[in-house]
């Protein structure tokens, strides 16, 4: 099934997975270590933003052509 998707669609799926991971990591960190240490949800959050940004640029570039 993934072979039939375009690259921007695959990046959107990756972005959604990273969104869920970011939410879960942040929830765990806030419940277990509130205000202590580095919240690793920032790492997955930045990755999510990058994936969604690249997907958006690729999608709009394809629509303009």
C-alpha positions, -999 to +999 in steps of 0.1 A: +000+000+000+028+025+009+043+019-026+013+035-042+015+067-022+034+098-033+063+111-013+044+140+002+017+116+014+043+094+030+058+125+048+023+134+060+020+099+075+054+103+092+043+137+105+011+122+120+031+094+137+055+120+151+026+141+163+012+111+183+047+103+196+052+140+206+019+140+225+027+107+243+063+117+252+051+151+265+023+135+285+046+110+301+072+137+309+046+160+325+032+132+346+065+116+357+090+145+358+071+178+358+096+206+352+127+184+357+151+176+329+149+179+292+116+171+276+124+149+246+090+157+231+108+188+216+129+165+194+099+146+179+080+179+177+107+195+155+109+164+134+071+166+130+073+202+119+100+194+094+081+165+079+048+185+076+067+215+061+084+194+034+052+176+027+033+210+023+060+224+000+060+193-022+022+192-024+018+229-033+047+226-058+029+197-075-004+216-076+011+247-092+024+226-122 
